[in-house]
């Protein structure tokens, strides 16, 4: 059996996107390879037992000592192939410590993103992307990493077949609860739709739809969510629950139980889709050309065309205009209209539908 090591030390969204080619590979290769995935310790539970993953090797720390410890663990195994699906300093160092040259390494688009940002500053963002490296999805670039296994685009094939890596057998639409999920958080503040907008969407939705709502918050939201407008609205309305601090496998299961998830550009966007749930995504400082737009055909995106977009590679920088216009101008009424028009939600609005 071919033994393969896949390295990906990225964020939650990165790991969710990697799950697509891993699951697709599992169903398309005769004599499926034994796959070990090296990830950050915080994300290890998500991929443990996921389709196409046989072992998870956890990086426990951020320094060189942690890399050496991981290299020591992995060095006791004999891998036929090493695939670097991250292409950053840490993955390079791990390969060096293992004494292995990767059979494939992901193509990076950092230079192209910076060129697009420079074009924005020159006021030429309306022109074609400065490089062909932009416009390709992360899934396409991850699929290419698995080319040494002689299988073409395993993640794209799974997507086209209607599967999802964290729920490989698609559930019938009628069998899914009529629950709406809301994800008001994001790693960076500049990527968060305003709290008052979330509260307005929740109130308007509950006035229009007789369906439960589940709000998902994590550690990063604990500082601002409890005293905010959305939290107050959630406390005043019936059939609204707040799920906080769920372990990743449990969180994926809850997201999978929703008909639609409304979300910022965040890791839970990709976790929702990996669990098979379409999203209504709210994009501000980041853009489609960066390759992280939703994948599922039933997902939708709301964004405002502004000359200042994109303003940073990942949304980390604060809004230089100080008004967050790219997200502020996405009206709650427009979000509600887009949500109710989504096929996944529209098909749920039947007289015989009942609360979950």
The 8 nearest C-alpha neighbors of each residue, nearest first, counted from 0:
[[1, 32, 2, 33, 30, 31, 79, 3],
 [0, 2, 32, 79, 33, 3, 78, 31],
 [1, 3, 33, 78, 79, 32, 34, 0],
 [2, 4, 80, 34, 78, 81, 79, 33],
 [3, 5, 81, 35, 36, 34, 82, 80],
 [4, 6, 36, 82, 83, 81, 37, 35],
 [7, 5, 37, 83, 84, 36, 82, 85],
 [6, 8, 85, 84, 38, 9, 37, 5],
 [9, 7, 38, 39, 85, 6, 10, 37],
 [10, 8, 13, 7, 14, 11, 85, 38],
 [9, 11, 13, 12, 14, 8, 266, 42],
 [10, 12, 14, 266, 13, 15, 42, 9],
 [13, 11, 266, 15, 269, 10, 14, 16],
 [12, 14, 10, 16, 11, 9, 15, 17],
 [15, 13, 17, 11, 16, 12, 18, 10],
 [14, 16, 12, 18, 17, 13, 270, 269],
 [15, 17, 13, 18, 14, 19, 138, 12],
 [18, 16, 14, 19, 15, 20, 13, 21],
 [17, 19, 21, 15, 16, 164, 20, 22],
 [18, 20, 154, 164, 17, 22, 21, 16],
 [154, 21, 19, 153, 23, 22, 24, 18],
 [22, 20, 51, 18, 24, 23, 19, 25],
 [23, 21, 51, 50, 25, 164, 24, 19],
 [24, 22, 153, 20, 154, 157, 25, 21],
 [23, 25, 21, 153, 27, 22, 26, 20],
 [26, 24, 51, 22, 23, 27, 31, 28],
 [25, 27, 24, 23, 28, 22, 31, 51],
 [26, 28, 24, 25, 23, 29, 153, 150],
 [29, 27, 31, 24, 30, 26, 25, 150],
 [30, 28, 31, 27, 26, 32, 25, 24],
 [29, 31, 28, 32, 0, 1, 33, 25],
 [30, 32, 28, 29, 25, 33, 0, 1],
 [33, 31, 1, 2, 0, 34, 30, 3],
 [32, 34, 2, 53, 3, 1, 31, 0],
 [35, 33, 3, 53, 52, 32, 4, 2],
 [34, 36, 54, 4, 55, 53, 3, 5],
 [35, 37, 5, 55, 4, 6, 56, 38],
 [38, 36, 56, 6, 57, 55, 7, 5],
 [39, 37, 8, 57, 7, 58, 43, 36],
 [38, 40, 58, 57, 8, 41, 42, 43],
 [39, 41, 57, 43, 58, 59, 42, 38],
 [40, 42, 39, 43, 44, 57, 38, 59],
 [43, 41, 40, 39, 45, 44, 38, 11],
 [42, 44, 40, 45, 46, 41, 57, 47],
 [45, 43, 47, 46, 42, 248, 247, 41],
 [44, 46, 248, 43, 42, 247, 47, 49],
 [47, 45, 49, 44, 43, 48, 52, 55],
 [48, 46, 44, 49, 45, 55, 43, 54],
 [47, 49, 46, 52, 50, 53, 54, 45],
 [48, 50, 46, 47, 52, 51, 165, 45],
 [51, 49, 22, 52, 48, 164, 25, 21],
 [50, 52, 25, 22, 21, 49, 24, 53],
 [53, 51, 34, 49, 50, 54, 48, 35],
 [52, 54, 34, 35, 33, 51, 48, 55],
 [55, 53, 35, 52, 36, 34, 56, 47],
 [54, 56, 36, 35, 37, 47, 43, 57],
 [57, 55, 37, 36, 38, 54, 58, 35],
 [58, 56, 40, 38, 39, 37, 59, 43],
 [57, 59, 39, 40, 38, 60, 69, 65],
 [60, 58, 40, 65, 57, 39, 61, 69],
 [59, 61, 65, 62, 58, 66, 40, 39],
 [60, 62, 65, 63, 59, 66, 58, 64],
 [63, 61, 64, 65, 60, 66, 67, 89],
 [62, 64, 66, 65, 67, 61, 89, 60],
 [63, 65, 67, 66, 62, 68, 60, 61],
 [66, 64, 68, 60, 63, 67, 62, 59],
 [67, 65, 63, 69, 68, 64, 70, 93],
 [66, 68, 70, 64, 69, 65, 71, 63],
 [67, 69, 65, 71, 66, 70, 64, 72],
 [68, 70, 66, 72, 71, 67, 58, 73],
 [71, 69, 67, 73, 72, 68, 74, 97],
 [70, 72, 68, 74, 69, 73, 67, 75],
 [73, 71, 69, 70, 74, 75, 68, 76],
 [72, 74, 70, 75, 71, 76, 69, 56],
 [75, 73, 71, 76, 72, 70, 97, 77],
 [74, 76, 73, 72, 77, 71, 70, 78],
 [77, 75, 74, 73, 78, 72, 2, 71],
 [78, 76, 79, 75, 74, 2, 73, 3],
 [77, 79, 2, 80, 3, 76, 4, 81],
 [78, 80, 2, 3, 1, 77, 81, 4],
 [81, 79, 3, 78, 102, 4, 82, 2],
 [80, 82, 4, 101, 102, 3, 5, 83],
 [83, 81, 5, 103, 101, 102, 84, 4],
 [84, 82, 104, 6, 85, 86, 5, 101],
 [83, 85, 105, 7, 6, 104, 82, 86],
 [86, 84, 7, 83, 87, 105, 6, 90],
 [85, 87, 105, 83, 90, 104, 84, 91],
 [88, 86, 90, 89, 85, 91, 8, 92],
 [87, 89, 91, 90, 92, 86, 93, 85],
 [90, 88, 92, 91, 87, 93, 66, 8],
 [89, 91, 93, 92, 87, 88, 86, 94],
 [92, 90, 88, 94, 89, 93, 87, 95],
 [93, 91, 95, 89, 90, 94, 88, 96],
 [92, 94, 96, 90, 95, 91, 97, 89],
 [95, 93, 97, 99, 91, 92, 96, 98],
 [94, 96, 92, 98, 93, 97, 99, 91],
 [97, 95, 93, 98, 94, 92, 70, 67],
 [96, 98, 94, 95, 99, 70, 93, 74],
 [97, 99, 95, 96, 94, 100, 93, 74],
 [100, 98, 94, 97, 101, 95, 81, 96],
 [99, 101, 94, 102, 98, 81, 95, 103],
 [102, 100, 81, 103, 82, 83, 99, 104],
 [101, 103, 82, 81, 80, 100, 147, 104],
 [104, 102, 82, 101, 144, 83, 105, 147],
 [103, 105, 83, 84, 144, 86, 82, 106],
 [104, 106, 84, 144, 86, 85, 107, 140],
 [105, 107, 140, 104, 108, 86, 144, 141],
 [108, 106, 109, 105, 86, 132, 110, 140],
 [107, 109, 111, 110, 132, 112, 133, 106],
 [110, 108, 112, 111, 107, 113, 312, 114],
 [111, 109, 113, 112, 108, 114, 107, 115],
 [110, 112, 114, 108, 113, 109, 130, 115],
 [113, 111, 115, 109, 114, 110, 108, 116],
 [112, 114, 116, 110, 115, 111, 117, 109],
 [113, 115, 111, 117, 112, 116, 110, 118],
 [116, 114, 118, 112, 117, 113, 129, 111],
 [115, 117, 113, 119, 118, 114, 112, 309],
 [116, 118, 114, 120, 119, 115, 113, 121],
 [119, 117, 115, 121, 123, 116, 120, 124],
 [120, 118, 124, 122, 116, 117, 121, 123],
 [119, 121, 117, 118, 122, 116, 307, 123],
 [122, 120, 118, 119, 123, 117, 124, 116],
 [121, 123, 119, 120, 124, 118, 306, 125],
 [124, 122, 118, 125, 121, 126, 119, 120],
 [125, 123, 119, 126, 118, 122, 306, 115],
 [124, 126, 123, 127, 306, 122, 128, 119],
 [125, 127, 124, 123, 128, 129, 118, 122],
 [126, 128, 129, 125, 124, 130, 123, 131],
 [129, 127, 130, 126, 115, 133, 131, 288],
 [128, 130, 115, 127, 114, 111, 131, 133],
 [131, 129, 132, 128, 111, 133, 114, 115],
 [130, 132, 133, 134, 129, 128, 135, 111],
 [133, 131, 130, 108, 111, 135, 134, 107],
 [134, 132, 288, 131, 135, 130, 289, 111],
 [133, 135, 288, 290, 136, 289, 132, 287],
 [136, 134, 133, 290, 139, 132, 137, 288],
 [137, 135, 290, 138, 139, 291, 134, 140],
 [136, 138, 140, 290, 139, 141, 291, 135],
 [137, 139, 141, 136, 140, 142, 16, 154],
 [140, 138, 142, 136, 137, 141, 135, 143],
 [139, 141, 137, 143, 142, 138, 105, 106],
 [142, 140, 138, 144, 143, 139, 137, 105],
 [143, 141, 152, 139, 144, 140, 145, 20],
 [142, 144, 140, 146, 141, 145, 139, 152],
 [143, 145, 141, 142, 103, 146, 105, 104],
 [146, 144, 143, 147, 142, 148, 150, 141],
 [145, 147, 148, 143, 149, 144, 150, 151],
 [148, 146, 149, 145, 102, 103, 144, 150],
 [149, 147, 146, 150, 145, 28, 151, 32],
 [150, 148, 147, 146, 151, 145, 28, 152],
 [149, 151, 148, 146, 152, 153, 145, 28],
 [150, 152, 153, 146, 149, 142, 143, 145],
 [151, 153, 142, 155, 154, 156, 150, 143],
 [154, 152, 23, 20, 156, 24, 155, 151],
 [20, 155, 153, 19, 23, 157, 156, 152],
 [154, 156, 158, 152, 157, 153, 159, 138],
 [155, 157, 159, 153, 154, 158, 160, 152],
 [158, 156, 160, 23, 154, 162, 155, 159],
 [157, 159, 155, 161, 156, 160, 162, 154],
 [158, 160, 156, 161, 157, 155, 162, 154],
 [159, 161, 157, 158, 162, 156, 155, 163],
 [162, 160, 158, 159, 157, 163, 169, 295],
 [161, 163, 167, 157, 158, 160, 169, 168],
 [162, 164, 167, 275, 166, 273, 165, 274],
 [165, 163, 167, 22, 19, 166, 273, 18],
 [166, 164, 274, 273, 163, 167, 49, 275],
 [167, 165, 163, 274, 164, 168, 275, 169],
 [166, 168, 163, 164, 162, 165, 169, 50],
 [167, 169, 166, 162, 170, 163, 161, 164],
 [170, 168, 162, 167, 166, 171, 161, 275],
 [171, 169, 172, 168, 174, 175, 166, 173],
 [170, 172, 174, 173, 169, 175, 168, 176],
 [173, 171, 174, 175, 170, 343, 347, 346],
 [172, 174, 171, 175, 347, 176, 170, 346],
 [175, 173, 171, 172, 176, 170, 177, 256],
 [174, 176, 173, 172, 256, 177, 258, 171],
 [177, 175, 355, 178, 256, 257, 174, 258],
 [176, 178, 258, 210, 355, 354, 175, 347],
 [179, 177, 257, 211, 176, 212, 258, 210],
 [180, 178, 212, 259, 257, 260, 258, 213],
 [179, 181, 260, 213, 212, 214, 257, 261],
 [180, 182, 214, 261, 260, 262, 183, 215],
 [181, 183, 262, 215, 184, 214, 261, 180],
 [184, 182, 181, 262, 263, 191, 197, 192],
 [185, 183, 182, 220, 191, 216, 263, 186],
 [186, 184, 265, 187, 191, 190, 263, 188],
 [185, 187, 188, 265, 184, 219, 190, 315],
 [188, 186, 315, 185, 189, 190, 314, 191],
 [187, 189, 190, 191, 185, 186, 317, 315],
 [188, 190, 187, 317, 191, 314, 318, 315],
 [191, 189, 188, 187, 314, 283, 185, 264],
 [192, 190, 188, 189, 185, 263, 193, 184],
 [191, 193, 326, 194, 190, 263, 327, 196],
 [194, 192, 196, 195, 191, 327, 197, 326],
 [193, 195, 197, 196, 229, 228, 198, 192],
 [196, 194, 198, 197, 193, 228, 199, 229],
 [197, 195, 199, 193, 194, 198, 331, 200],
 [196, 198, 200, 194, 195, 199, 229, 201],
 [197, 199, 229, 195, 201, 196, 200, 228],
 [200, 198, 196, 202, 201, 197, 203, 331],
 [199, 201, 197, 331, 203, 198, 202, 204],
 [200, 202, 198, 204, 199, 203, 205, 197],
 [201, 203, 199, 205, 204, 200, 198, 206],
 [204, 202, 206, 200, 205, 201, 199, 207],
 [203, 205, 207, 201, 206, 202, 208, 200],
 [204, 206, 208, 202, 207, 203, 201, 209],
 [205, 207, 203, 204, 208, 202, 209, 201],
 [208, 206, 204, 205, 203, 209, 202, 210],
 [209, 207, 205, 210, 204, 206, 348, 203],
 [208, 210, 205, 207, 211, 354, 206, 353],
 [209, 211, 208, 354, 177, 178, 212, 205],
 [212, 210, 238, 178, 239, 179, 354, 213],
 [211, 213, 179, 239, 178, 180, 238, 240],
 [212, 214, 240, 180, 241, 239, 179, 181],
 [215, 213, 241, 181, 180, 242, 182, 240],
 [214, 216, 242, 182, 241, 243, 181, 213],
 [217, 215, 243, 220, 242, 214, 184, 182],
 [218, 216, 244, 220, 219, 243, 221, 215],
 [217, 219, 221, 220, 244, 216, 243, 222],
 [220, 218, 217, 221, 222, 186, 184, 216],
 [221, 219, 218, 222, 224, 217, 223, 216],
 [220, 222, 218, 219, 224, 223, 225, 217],
 [223, 221, 220, 224, 219, 225, 218, 226],
 [224, 222, 221, 220, 225, 226, 227, 219],
 [223, 225, 227, 220, 226, 221, 230, 222],
 [226, 224, 230, 227, 223, 221, 222, 231],
 [227, 225, 224, 223, 230, 228, 231, 229],
 [226, 228, 224, 230, 229, 225, 223, 231],
 [227, 229, 231, 230, 195, 198, 194, 232],
 [230, 228, 198, 232, 231, 227, 197, 194],
 [229, 231, 233, 227, 232, 228, 225, 224],
 [232, 230, 228, 234, 233, 229, 235, 227],
 [231, 233, 229, 235, 234, 230, 198, 228],
 [234, 232, 230, 231, 235, 236, 239, 229],
 [233, 235, 231, 232, 236, 230, 239, 237],
 [234, 236, 232, 233, 231, 237, 239, 230],
 [235, 237, 233, 234, 232, 239, 238, 202],
 [238, 236, 239, 235, 233, 234, 211, 205],
 [239, 237, 211, 212, 240, 236, 210, 213],
 [238, 240, 212, 237, 233, 213, 211, 236],
 [241, 239, 213, 214, 212, 238, 242, 233],
 [240, 242, 214, 213, 215, 243, 239, 216],
 [243, 241, 215, 214, 216, 240, 245, 244],
 [244, 242, 216, 217, 245, 215, 241, 218],
 [243, 245, 217, 218, 246, 216, 242, 215],
 [244, 246, 250, 243, 249, 247, 242, 217],
 [247, 245, 249, 248, 250, 244, 44, 251],
 [246, 248, 250, 249, 45, 251, 245, 44],
 [249, 247, 251, 250, 45, 246, 252, 44],
 [250, 248, 252, 251, 246, 247, 245, 253],
 [249, 251, 247, 253, 252, 248, 245, 246],
 [250, 252, 248, 254, 249, 253, 247, 255],
 [253, 251, 255, 249, 250, 254, 248, 256],
 [254, 252, 250, 256, 255, 251, 249, 257],
 [255, 253, 251, 256, 257, 252, 271, 250],
 [254, 256, 252, 274, 253, 257, 276, 251],
 [255, 257, 253, 254, 175, 176, 252, 258],
 [258, 256, 178, 259, 254, 255, 179, 180],
 [257, 259, 178, 177, 179, 343, 276, 344],
 [260, 258, 277, 257, 179, 278, 276, 180],
 [259, 261, 180, 278, 181, 179, 262, 279],
 [262, 260, 279, 181, 278, 280, 182, 180],
 [263, 261, 182, 280, 268, 181, 260, 183],
 [262, 264, 281, 265, 280, 191, 185, 282],
 [265, 263, 282, 281, 268, 280, 190, 262],
 [266, 264, 185, 267, 268, 263, 186, 12],
 [265, 267, 12, 11, 268, 269, 270, 264],
 [268, 266, 270, 269, 265, 271, 12, 182],
 [269, 267, 271, 266, 265, 270, 262, 264],
 [268, 270, 272, 267, 12, 271, 266, 15],
 [269, 271, 267, 273, 272, 268, 15, 274],
 [272, 270, 274, 276, 268, 269, 273, 254],
 [271, 273, 275, 276, 269, 274, 270, 277],
 [272, 274, 270, 163, 275, 165, 271, 164],
 [275, 273, 165, 255, 271, 272, 166, 276],
 [274, 276, 272, 163, 273, 255, 166, 271],
 [275, 277, 272, 271, 255, 274, 259, 258],
 [278, 276, 298, 259, 297, 272, 295, 260],
 [279, 277, 260, 298, 259, 261, 280, 299],
 [278, 280, 261, 299, 300, 298, 260, 262],
 [279, 281, 300, 262, 263, 278, 261, 301],
 [280, 282, 263, 301, 300, 302, 262, 264],
 [283, 281, 302, 264, 280, 301, 285, 263],
 [282, 284, 325, 326, 285, 190, 302, 281],
 [285, 283, 309, 310, 314, 308, 190, 311],
 [286, 284, 309, 283, 314, 282, 313, 308],
 [285, 287, 288, 289, 309, 284, 282, 308],
 [288, 286, 289, 292, 290, 291, 134, 285],
 [289, 287, 134, 133, 290, 286, 135, 128],
 [288, 290, 287, 286, 291, 133, 134, 112],
 [291, 289, 136, 137, 288, 135, 287, 292],
 [290, 292, 289, 137, 136, 293, 287, 288],
 [291, 293, 287, 290, 294, 286, 136, 289],
 [294, 292, 295, 298, 291, 269, 278, 268],
 [293, 295, 296, 292, 298, 272, 158, 291],
 [294, 296, 297, 298, 293, 277, 272, 158],
 [297, 295, 298, 294, 277, 299, 293, 158],
 [296, 298, 295, 277, 342, 299, 343, 341],
 [299, 297, 277, 278, 295, 296, 279, 293],
 [298, 300, 279, 280, 278, 297, 301, 293],
 [301, 299, 280, 279, 281, 302, 282, 298],
 [300, 302, 281, 280, 282, 299, 303, 329],
 [303, 301, 282, 281, 283, 300, 304, 329],
 [302, 304, 325, 305, 329, 328, 301, 326],
 [305, 303, 302, 306, 308, 325, 307, 283],
 [306, 304, 307, 308, 303, 325, 324, 309],
 [305, 307, 308, 124, 122, 119, 304, 125],
 [308, 306, 305, 309, 310, 119, 120, 122],
 [309, 307, 310, 306, 305, 284, 285, 119],
 [308, 310, 284, 285, 311, 307, 286, 116],
 [309, 311, 308, 284, 307, 116, 312, 285],
 [312, 310, 314, 313, 309, 316, 284, 315],
 [311, 313, 314, 112, 285, 310, 113, 309],
 [312, 314, 315, 311, 285, 284, 316, 187],
 [315, 313, 311, 284, 316, 190, 189, 312],
 [314, 316, 187, 313, 317, 311, 189, 312],
 [315, 317, 314, 311, 318, 189, 310, 187],
 [318, 316, 189, 319, 315, 188, 314, 321],
 [317, 319, 321, 320, 323, 189, 316, 322],
 [318, 320, 321, 317, 316, 322, 310, 323],
 [321, 319, 318, 322, 323, 324, 317, 307],
 [322, 320, 318, 319, 323, 317, 324, 189],
 [321, 323, 324, 320, 318, 327, 319, 325],
 [324, 322, 325, 318, 327, 326, 321, 320],
 [323, 325, 327, 322, 326, 328, 320, 283],
 [324, 326, 283, 323, 303, 327, 328, 305],
 [327, 325, 283, 328, 324, 329, 192, 323],
 [326, 328, 324, 329, 323, 325, 193, 192],
 [329, 327, 326, 324, 330, 325, 303, 323],
 [330, 328, 326, 327, 331, 303, 333, 302],
 [329, 331, 333, 332, 328, 334, 196, 327],
 [332, 330, 334, 200, 333, 196, 335, 199],
 [333, 331, 335, 330, 334, 336, 200, 203],
 [334, 332, 336, 330, 331, 335, 337, 329],
 [333, 335, 331, 337, 332, 336, 338, 330],
 [336, 334, 338, 332, 333, 337, 331, 339],
 [335, 337, 333, 339, 338, 334, 340, 332],
 [336, 338, 334, 340, 335, 339, 333, 341],
 [339, 337, 335, 341, 340, 336, 334, 279],
 [338, 340, 336, 341, 337, 345, 344, 335],
 [341, 339, 337, 338, 345, 336, 342, 344],
 [340, 342, 338, 344, 343, 339, 345, 337],
 [343, 341, 345, 344, 346, 340, 297, 339],
 [344, 342, 341, 346, 345, 258, 347, 259],
 [345, 343, 347, 341, 342, 346, 339, 258],
 [344, 346, 342, 347, 348, 343, 340, 341],
 [347, 345, 344, 348, 343, 342, 349, 172],
 [346, 348, 344, 345, 349, 177, 343, 352],
 [349, 347, 345, 346, 344, 352, 350, 177],
 [348, 350, 352, 351, 347, 346, 345, 353],
 [351, 349, 352, 348, 353, 347, 346, 209],
 [352, 350, 349, 353, 348, 347, 354, 173],
 [353, 351, 349, 350, 348, 347, 354, 177],
 [354, 352, 351, 355, 177, 210, 350, 176],
 [353, 355, 210, 177, 211, 352, 176, 209],
 [354, 176, 177, 353, 178, 211, 210, 175]]
